[in-house]
């Protein structure tokens, strides 16, 4: 007998229906919602990629972004070794390109004894 007709006839709804509703709610908040949040963060991370970022690809390659197009990136794996990859191939960002560190030797040369 359908639930709507049971309610209209004044009969009790079986308890197992409430169990299934609660079970669906638990699945939503434990499994589905966290995955949606994680996907949202990943899309935001991929959208913020820019030249000079140090990244790790899904294949485990450590590289620096040399050029950014709409859907592709040019990654520099080593000096003068560049490859093209899809934007979605980036697993995570390790950081920005390090700033130039000033040399410990001053402009006037090494210190004199």
C-alpha positions in Angstrom: 0.0 0.0 0.0 1.5 3.4 -0.9 2.5 5.7 1.9 0.3 8.6 0.8 -2.8 6.4 0.9 -1.8 5.0 4.2 -1.5 8.5 5.7 -4.8 9.5 4.2 -6.5 6.4 5.6 -5.1 7.2 9.1 -2.9 4.1 9.2 0.6 4.1 10.7 3.6 4.4 8.5 6.1 1.5 9.0 9.1 2.4 11.1 11.6 1.2 8.6 10.8 4.2 6.3 12.1 6.6 9.0 15.2 4.4 9.2 15.8 4.8 5.5 15.3 8.6 5.6 17.8 8.9 8.4 20.2 6.6 6.6 20.0 8.8 3.5 20.6 11.9 5.6 23.7 10.3 7.2 25.1 9.2 3.8 24.6 12.7 2.4 26.4 14.4 5.3 29.2 11.9 5.6 29.9 10.9 2.0 28.3 13.2 -0.6 28.8 16.7 0.9 32.5 16.4 1.8 33.2 15.1 -1.7 31.4 18.2 -3.2 33.5 20.5 -0.9 36.7 18.8 -2.0 35.7 19.1 -5.7 35.0 22.8 -5.2 38.4 23.4 -3.6 40.1 21.5 -6.4 38.3 23.6 -9.1 39.4 26.8 -7.3 43.0 25.6 -7.1 43.1 24.7 -10.8 41.6 28.1 -11.6 44.2 30.0 -9.7 47.3 28.4 -11.4 49.7 31.0 -12.7 53.1 31.3 -14.1 55.9 30.5 -11.6 53.8 28.1 -9.4 55.6 24.9 -8.4 53.3 22.0 -9.0 53.2 18.2 -8.8 51.3 16.4 -11.5 49.1 13.3 -11.1 52.0 11.3 -12.5 54.3 12.6 -9.7 56.3 15.0 -11.9 57.6 18.1 -10.0 57.6 21.1 -12.3 57.2 24.8 -12.5 54.5 26.4 -14.6 56.1 28.2 -17.6 53.0 29.3 -19.5 49.3 29.1 -18.8 46.6 28.7 -21.5 42.9 28.2 -21.1 43.0 24.4 -20.7 46.7 23.6 -21.0 49.9 24.4 -19.1 53.5 24.4 -20.2 55.5 22.9 -17.4 59.2 23.3 -17.0 60.6 20.1 -15.6 64.3 21.1 -15.9 66.1 24.1 -17.5 65.1 24.1 -21.2 62.9 21.0 -20.8 59.2 21.9 -21.2 56.2 19.8 -21.7 52.5 20.6 -22.2 49.9 19.1 -19.9 46.2 19.5 -19.2 45.3 21.8 -16.4 43.5 18.8 -14.7 46.8 16.9 -14.6 48.0 19.0 -11.7 47.6 17.2 -8.4 48.6 20.0 -6.0 50.6 23.3 -5.8 53.8 23.1 -3.8 54.4 26.9 -3.8 55.5 30.0 -5.7 58.8 30.5 -7.5 61.4 31.4 -4.9 62.4 35.1 -4.9 66.0 36.0 -5.8 68.1 35.6 -2.7 70.7 38.3 -2.3 74.2 37.1 -2.6 76.3 37.0 0.6 79.1 38.7 -1.2 78.7 42.5 -1.3 79.2 44.6 -4.4 82.6 45.7 -3.3 83.9 42.2 -3.2 84.8 39.8 -0.5 85.7 41.2 3.0 89.3 42.1 3.5 91.3 40.7 6.4 
